[in-house]
Structure formats: C-alpha cells, structure tokens
Amino acid sequence: NIGLDIPEMSPLTRAFGDDPLTVGYLPLHIVVFDGDGMYVERTTGEFLSKSPDDQVNFRCTLTSSSSKRNLHILANATPENYPGTGYDLFNALAVQGTQDAYWQKVTLDEGIRIDENTGNLSPVTAAQLTRIPMIRNYSKVTAKKASTVNNFTITGLTVVNTLNKGTVAPYNAAVLNFVMYM
C-alpha cells in the first residue's frame, strides 16, 4: 500500500476547476529504478480510499528486493515508454495545456523489503511509503493583506515567458539530476 499527500485538495484552491473528490481516479504509475538509475519495473496503483486526514491510499504490486530502489511515483501523467534510466524517462515526459500532474521520488536504500513473519512490507519499507508528499507541476500564488493595511489592492498577476508544455518532475537535464525540495 502507498499513501500519498496530494497538494491542493480543497475545491477553493484547485486550479482549472478540478473536483478534488476525483483524485482517486487519477492514473497512478510507479516506475522503479535500481541504485544505478536503471529501469527495473513499472506498475499501476489501484485507488483504495481517501482517509479523513486527506491521505490518498493506493495498492500496487512491486517485486521485493534487498538492493537499493528508486521509486518514481507519477499521478495524472502517463509515460509512453520506459527507457533505460530515470533521467531518460523524465527528459521525455512533459504535459501540456492545463494538465496538472504530481510526482515524487522515494529512495529505498535497503530495497523493497518484506517482513518474513507476516509476508507484508517490512515496517521500514511501509513507513517510507506512507504520507508521501507529492509535488504538483503547477505552482500557486497566494497573497494576503494584513488587517492593519488599508490602502492595498491586488490588481492582477502577470506570468512572463509562459511555455506551452513543461516537465512533470523537477528534472534538470543539464546536470542529469532532480531538484529536491524540503
């Protein structure tokens, strides 16, 4: 089971008028790479539930391993193929128009471990796959006026150099790496 924290879950903050209750219908793909960044496998997540605290729960099947694994979790973006490395994959993956997408990379240094007593994920692996903070490919700007300010009015917002397509993950092709956010 994988638990995701998908940002912007309230109707007042969703872009493009998306209904936040349909988040379970977003296609979820998990693409697995080894410790050297080479493709291992891919699977699709099956929506299970949305918990009262807004964690979105999915179930998927992955091959257990004692070697390091990097899981790239993609929601609402479907790669056409799965080339040799994670860098190749994200260099080719982009969305256009008003398609929002979500991404996160989870590194399992000890691999995808199974608890020998229960046959389920080990507690360490299960913990790493809980409340995964997904990153949205669109940003949101919020401006608030302090109650002590009387002469301030927001008259507009300008975006300069708007592209017609963009990356799903914060991938920097120049240095073949992903930007990591706190």
VMD Tcl script that draws the C-alpha trace (Angstrom):
set ca {
  {0.00 0.00 0.00}
  {1.15 3.52 -0.81}
  {-0.21 6.61 0.95}
  {0.09 9.95 -0.81}
  {-0.31 13.53 0.33}
  {-1.55 15.23 -2.82}
  {-1.46 19.04 -2.52}
  {-4.35 21.38 -3.18}
  {-7.09 19.04 -2.03}
  {-9.75 21.65 -1.32}
  {-12.11 22.97 -4.03}
  {-11.16 26.59 -3.27}
  {-7.50 26.07 -4.15}
  {-7.70 23.66 -7.07}
  {-6.65 25.06 -10.41}
  {-8.70 24.61 -13.58}
  {-11.88 23.74 -11.65}
  {-10.89 20.15 -10.94}
  {-13.09 18.35 -8.44}
  {-10.83 17.22 -5.58}
  {-13.04 14.21 -4.92}
  {-11.94 12.66 -8.21}
  {-8.34 12.37 -7.06}
  {-8.80 8.61 -6.76}
  {-9.39 8.44 -10.48}
  {-6.03 9.96 -11.34}
  {-3.89 7.32 -13.03}
  {-1.05 6.42 -10.66}
  {2.13 4.91 -12.07}
  {5.09 3.67 -10.04}
  {8.28 3.32 -12.08}
  {11.14 1.55 -10.28}
  {14.83 2.03 -10.96}
  {17.80 0.35 -9.27}
  {20.52 2.11 -7.28}
  {22.36 2.97 -10.51}
  {19.26 4.58 -12.02}
  {18.49 1.74 -14.46}
  {14.88 0.71 -15.14}
  {13.65 -2.32 -13.17}
  {9.85 -2.42 -13.44}
  {6.66 -0.40 -13.53}
  {3.22 -0.90 -12.05}
  {-0.08 0.91 -11.77}
  {-1.65 1.86 -8.45}
  {-5.24 0.90 -7.68}
  {-7.18 3.54 -5.71}
  {-8.30 2.26 -2.31}
  {-9.52 5.23 -0.29}
  {-9.05 8.78 0.86}
  {-8.60 8.95 4.61}
  {-10.22 11.67 6.78}
  {-6.80 13.38 7.05}
  {-6.56 13.60 3.21}
  {-4.05 10.80 2.68}
  {-4.89 9.12 -0.64}
  {-4.28 5.37 -0.47}
  {-3.37 3.12 -3.39}
  {-2.39 -0.54 -3.72}
  {0.18 -1.84 -6.16}
  {2.39 -4.87 -6.68}
  {6.17 -4.47 -6.69}
  {8.95 -7.04 -6.75}
  {10.74 -7.37 -3.42}
  {14.45 -6.64 -3.37}
  {17.31 -6.26 -0.93}
  {19.08 -3.83 -3.30}
  {18.53 -0.07 -3.41}
  {15.44 1.02 -5.34}
  {14.31 4.46 -6.53}
  {10.56 4.70 -6.97}
  {9.19 7.49 -9.16}
  {5.53 7.97 -8.36}
  {3.52 9.75 -11.07}
  {-0.11 10.81 -10.86}
  {-2.04 12.07 -13.88}
  {0.92 11.67 -16.24}
  {1.50 8.54 -18.28}
  {4.92 7.97 -19.81}
  {4.70 6.43 -23.28}
  {7.62 4.06 -22.72}
  {10.23 3.27 -20.11}
  {13.75 3.82 -21.44}
  {16.93 2.74 -19.71}
  {17.28 5.35 -16.95}
  {15.13 7.63 -14.84}
  {16.81 10.62 -16.45}
  {15.83 9.37 -19.91}
  {12.25 8.86 -18.76}
  {11.77 12.35 -17.33}
  {13.67 14.04 -20.11}
  {10.96 12.73 -22.46}
  {7.94 13.22 -20.17}
  {6.08 16.53 -20.32}
  {2.49 17.73 -20.05}
  {0.73 20.45 -22.00}
  {-2.05 22.96 -21.52}
  {-3.95 22.72 -18.26}
  {-2.97 19.15 -17.37}
  {-1.83 19.07 -13.77}
  {0.42 16.21 -12.73}
  {2.04 15.07 -9.50}
  {5.42 13.46 -8.85}
  {7.69 12.27 -6.09}
  {10.81 10.16 -5.84}
  {11.21 7.73 -2.95}
  {14.60 6.15 -2.36}
  {14.55 2.81 -0.57}
  {18.20 2.31 0.38}
  {17.53 -1.21 1.70}
  {15.27 -2.14 -1.21}
  {11.62 -3.20 -1.16}
  {11.73 -5.41 1.91}
  {9.21 -7.99 3.07}
  {8.64 -8.96 6.72}
  {9.37 -12.69 6.82}
  {6.86 -13.27 9.63}
  {3.85 -11.58 8.05}
  {4.61 -11.65 4.31}
  {3.72 -7.94 4.17}
  {6.03 -4.99 3.64}
  {8.64 -4.59 6.34}
  {7.83 -1.80 8.83}
  {10.71 0.29 7.45}
  {9.54 0.00 3.83}
  {5.90 0.56 4.80}
  {6.85 3.72 6.72}
  {8.66 5.11 3.68}
  {5.57 4.52 1.54}
  {3.21 6.38 3.90}
  {2.23 10.06 3.53}
  {4.49 10.60 0.53}
  {4.38 14.36 -0.21}
  {3.57 14.67 -3.90}
  {4.83 17.71 -5.84}
  {2.45 19.39 -8.27}
  {3.73 20.57 -11.65}
  {1.86 23.89 -11.34}
  {2.62 26.46 -8.70}
  {0.11 28.53 -6.80}
  {0.47 32.13 -5.62}
  {-1.44 33.31 -2.57}
  {-1.48 36.93 -1.42}
  {-2.98 38.05 1.89}
  {-3.44 41.58 3.11}
  {-2.78 42.27 6.77}
  {-5.77 43.71 8.60}
  {-3.71 46.79 9.52}
  {-3.16 47.72 5.85}
  {-5.94 49.85 4.38}
  {-4.58 51.14 1.09}
  {-3.55 47.96 -0.74}
  {-5.41 46.31 -3.61}
  {-4.25 43.44 -5.80}
  {-4.95 44.49 -9.37}
  {-3.56 41.49 -11.21}
  {-0.86 38.93 -11.75}
  {1.44 38.60 -14.74}
  {3.29 35.47 -15.83}
  {6.14 36.14 -18.24}
  {7.61 33.65 -20.73}
  {4.81 31.09 -20.44}
  {5.67 27.77 -22.06}
  {3.16 25.58 -23.87}
  {4.41 22.43 -22.12}
  {6.50 21.59 -19.10}
  {8.08 18.87 -17.05}
  {6.18 16.65 -14.67}
  {9.08 16.28 -12.23}
  {11.64 18.95 -11.25}
  {14.27 17.41 -13.52}
  {17.30 19.36 -14.69}
  {18.50 17.86 -18.00}
  {21.68 19.98 -17.96}
  {23.06 18.18 -14.91}
  {21.05 14.92 -15.17}
  {19.57 15.29 -11.71}
  {16.34 16.03 -9.88}
  {15.82 19.18 -7.83}
  {14.93 18.16 -4.28}
  {12.66 20.37 -2.21}
  {12.40 20.45 1.57}
}
mol new
graphics top color blue
foreach p $ca { graphics top sphere $p radius 0.5 }
foreach p [lrange $ca 0 end-1] q [lrange $ca 1 end] { graphics top cylinder $p $q radius 0.2 }
display resetview
